Amino acid sequence: MEALVHLGNGFLQVLQPMNLLVLFIGLVLGMLVAVLPGLTLVMGVVLALPFTYSMELLPAIILLTAMYVSGTYGGAFTAILFRIPGEPIDVPLLWDGYTMARKGQPAKALGWTLFSALGGGLVMVMVMVLASAPVAKFALTFSSPEYFAIIVFGLASVVSLGGGSITNAAISLMLGLLIATVGVDSIYGAERFAFGVPFLQDGIEYLLVMVGAYGLGEVFTRMEKGFAGDGASADTDRRINTEFPTLAEMIKLKMTFLRSSLVGIVVGIIPGAGATVASFVAYGAEGQYGKRGKELGSGIAEGIIAPQTAATSSVGGAMIPLLTMGIPGSGATAIILGAFLLHGMQPGPQVFVTSGPFVYAVFASMFLGVIGMCILGFFAIKPLVKVLELPEAVVSAFVVMFCFIGAFAARNNLSDLYVITAFGILGYLFEKFKFPIAPMVLGVILGPLAESSFMTMMVSHGNDWTVLMGRPISATVMVLAVVALVYPIQRQLREKTRRN
Amino acid sequence: MLNRLLRASPYIVVQLAAMYLYQVAGRIDFPAAPGRIGPDFWPKSILVLLGLVCVYEIIKNLLIGETFTAAGLLEKFMKDSGEAGGEEKLRSYPLLLGGGIVLTIIYVVTISTLGFFLATIAYLALFMVLGRYRNWTVIAVSSVLGALALVFIFMKVVYVSLPLGSEPFSAVSLWLLRVMGVH
């Protein structure tokens, strides 16, 4: 009951004109970055961060979460209509969405996408409202071993679920953990890896690593490939409509929708997985358990519903550990955490005790965001896909500018521009040598939390690390972490042996 | 053998860096407390793990010549989907990349002298030209208006104190701020 009252108040707050405007801007920006092939969802949220510095906390979080939600949807338009996936999330939409469009039903394909994004989004908000408070209450019982185990699980899943080889991901992660140790250590006050350089003594802000590696690194990578001169060659002038599926059609596919929502939420909760993995896993699950699983790829509705529903609902899954434990599981939630911290609020188990109304206002904004995103998707597809015509060199030049301003504005320190340039070059090298960036970024973010919970655990338990295996929750999570790392390696080795 | 060495080279570089940093971590100065691990323990543990992974990759690539590598789930999905390799076939423009990096470094070095406005106009225009875009009207208009818009949004609306530059360039920044009504 109390939750409903908070939610009602949350709606009232979000319906303030300023907050609604910010929500609208966030939705449009999220869709734009999802449509543009050169910009990823995470990059978009990174670039929006400097705009939030002067905002109050609520509009800042509304802006970023709106971008996050609509970023999982916007890329579907170009994937279905032009076979241009704006994001890796949209790759599974090529198989059935684009095929359905080629069979002469683009409006129907867009209608299924809209329905899936709406459904997935509403389920996501419902799960967040119902599950977040109990999860936070449960997390209040956690001590340092449990926290450390959860972080280890998060880091292990980043390595095993992400892009690139598992060993390269592990190296990337450890480099991130090392970067997080630069500066003065918080327990002993000892200087680590600062080499007498003043700005290194303050440590390296994870936002700089993100902006540099994701933003600048991506621009350098695309520059090496030679920017597309006048934007993508897509016929954006043609007539574009959306045709809703009928109620009977929707009811017929309710199991696909429910299964994919569940997959999205669960995959979203796992740190490091995110919307892309959710989209692929849901498509795979549909192939395995769906009534028409064998027909996937031939342009059927299930092949659109599964990835789109899972991608959108994964946002809710990723927000739960962020809000209830202060642990971001994806690039986008890491930036949202950054916005929380910049505004002086630490998400975690206490969040419902200290800032309950605020959290419910965020939920309300996400609910309205899902509705607004679908209205935008219905009415504004044509102008949205027009951005494909923007020349990549011009877009990239402005992306670099936003990266620099974002990096500079956090501390008003010109040295930070050197740091992001260095991480931009490192990000490019990572791409070049096929080292995934996400593990490094999550290593930088979760490193301090991992170290402090490890040190606290060791001090509290007389340097006995086996305490991790002596407590039921931490032991279970540690076993899951080992399984997450070992299982994919073992499975692929088995596949290789079978092939040979 | 050269191929093997090239494949192993990133791991050799990281391994050497890890060894050096382990030495540095050994020299971390802190007041040791009996029975407690120090601030060097955590970075040293990471460096040991990093070294072990690199040694594995070096042995695998250089000595055994094995190319199999277990992929992360997302990598496997992308490979299986056949959508991952598309961009790899595109041409490579190393000079363009080198020029972009040099231009970016020059921007960072000169921004404190030229100020944000002037440095940004120059950077935006040069970046677009370097990126093989040749519509001169768009380049000129978007560089100047873009820089103006950024100054307006961030200094007037978001209250970020962007660099003004030093004399004589700061005069341009200050004049612009006066015109925009930024105090």
Chai-1 contact restraints between the chains, C-beta under 6 A:
chainA,res_idxA,chainB,res_idxB,connection_type,confidence,min_distance_angstrom,max_distance_angstrom,comment,restraint_id
A,Y53,B,V158,contact,1.0,0.0,6.0,A-B,restraint_1
A,S54,B,V158,contact,1.0,0.0,6.0,A-B,restraint_2
A,S54,B,Y159,contact,1.0,0.0,6.0,A-B,restraint_3
A,V91,B,S81,contact,1.0,0.0,6.0,A-B,restraint_4
A,V91,B,E83,contact,1.0,0.0,6.0,A-B,restraint_5
A,S160,B,G72,contact,1.0,0.0,6.0,A-B,restraint_6
A,L161,B,G72,contact,1.0,0.0,6.0,A-B,restraint_7
A,L161,B,L73,contact,1.0,0.0,6.0,A-B,restraint_8
A,G162,B,G72,contact,1.0,0.0,6.0,A-B,restraint_9
A,G162,B,L74,contact,1.0,0.0,6.0,A-B,restraint_10
A,G163,B,G72,contact,1.0,0.0,6.0,A-B,restraint_11
A,G163,B,L74,contact,1.0,0.0,6.0,A-B,restraint_12
A,G163,B,E75,contact,1.0,0.0,6.0,A-B,restraint_13
A,G164,B,G72,contact,1.0,0.0,6.0,A-B,restraint_14
A,G164,B,E75,contact,1.0,0.0,6.0,A-B,restraint_15
A,S165,B,T69,contact,1.0,0.0,6.0,A-B,restraint_16
A,S165,B,A71,contact,1.0,0.0,6.0,A-B,restraint_17
A,I166,B,A70,contact,1.0,0.0,6.0,A-B,restraint_18
A,I166,B,G72,contact,1.0,0.0,6.0,A-B,restraint_19
A,T167,B,V53,contact,1.0,0.0,6.0,A-B,restraint_20
A,T167,B,E57,contact,1.0,0.0,6.0,A-B,restraint_21
A,A169,B,G72,contact,1.0,0.0,6.0,A-B,restraint_22
A,A170,B,V53,contact,1.0,0.0,6.0,A-B,restraint_23
A,I171,B,V53,contact,1.0,0.0,6.0,A-B,restraint_24
A,M174,B,I46,contact,1.0,0.0,6.0,A-B,restraint_25
A,M174,B,L49,contact,1.0,0.0,6.0,A-B,restraint_26
A,M174,B,L50,contact,1.0,0.0,6.0,A-B,restraint_27
A,L177,B,I46,contact,1.0,0.0,6.0,A-B,restraint_28
A,L178,B,I46,contact,1.0,0.0,6.0,A-B,restraint_29
A,T181,B,P43,contact,1.0,0.0,6.0,A-B,restraint_30
A,D185,B,P39,contact,1.0,0.0,6.0,A-B,restraint_31
A,Y188,B,F30,contact,1.0,0.0,6.0,A-B,restraint_32
A,Y188,B,P39,contact,1.0,0.0,6.0,A-B,restraint_33
A,A190,B,I28,contact,1.0,0.0,6.0,A-B,restraint_34
A,A190,B,F30,contact,1.0,0.0,6.0,A-B,restraint_35
A,A190,B,P39,contact,1.0,0.0,6.0,A-B,restraint_36
A,R192,B,I28,contact,1.0,0.0,6.0,A-B,restraint_37
A,M223,B,L96,contact,1.0,0.0,6.0,A-B,restraint_38
A,M223,B,L97,contact,1.0,0.0,6.0,A-B,restraint_39
A,M223,B,G100,contact,1.0,0.0,6.0,A-B,restraint_40
A,E224,B,S92,contact,1.0,0.0,6.0,A-B,restraint_41
A,E224,B,Y93,contact,1.0,0.0,6.0,A-B,restraint_42
A,E224,B,L97,contact,1.0,0.0,6.0,A-B,restraint_43
A,K225,B,L90,contact,1.0,0.0,6.0,A-B,restraint_44
A,G226,B,Y93,contact,1.0,0.0,6.0,A-B,restraint_45
A,F227,B,G131,contact,1.0,0.0,6.0,A-B,restraint_46
A,V277,B,L74,contact,1.0,0.0,6.0,A-B,restraint_47
A,F280,B,F77,contact,1.0,0.0,6.0,A-B,restraint_48
A,P391,B,Y133,contact,1.0,0.0,6.0,A-B,restraint_49
A,A393,B,M128,contact,1.0,0.0,6.0,A-B,restraint_50
A,A393,B,G131,contact,1.0,0.0,6.0,A-B,restraint_51
A,A393,B,Y133,contact,1.0,0.0,6.0,A-B,restraint_52
A,V394,B,M128,contact,1.0,0.0,6.0,A-B,restraint_53
A,V394,B,S142,contact,1.0,0.0,6.0,A-B,restraint_54
A,A397,B,L124,contact,1.0,0.0,6.0,A-B,restraint_55
A,A397,B,F127,contact,1.0,0.0,6.0,A-B,restraint_56
A,A397,B,M128,contact,1.0,0.0,6.0,A-B,restraint_57
A,I405,B,F154,contact,1.0,0.0,6.0,A-B,restraint_58
A,A409,B,V160,contact,1.0,0.0,6.0,A-B,restraint_59
A,N412,B,S161,contact,1.0,0.0,6.0,A-B,restraint_60
A,L414,B,S112,contact,1.0,0.0,6.0,A-B,restraint_61
A,L417,B,V108,contact,1.0,0.0,6.0,A-B,restraint_62
A,Y418,B,V108,contact,1.0,0.0,6.0,A-B,restraint_63
A,T421,B,T104,contact,1.0,0.0,6.0,A-B,restraint_64
A,T421,B,V108,contact,1.0,0.0,6.0,A-B,restraint_65
A,F433,B,P10,contact,1.0,0.0,6.0,A-B,restraint_66
A,E451,B,W42,contact,1.0,0.0,6.0,A-B,restraint_67
A,M458,B,I37,contact,1.0,0.0,6.0,A-B,restraint_68
A,I489,B,A70,contact,1.0,0.0,6.0,A-B,restraint_69
A,Q492,B,A70,contact,1.0,0.0,6.0,A-B,restraint_70
A,K496,B,F68,contact,1.0,0.0,6.0,A-B,restraint_71
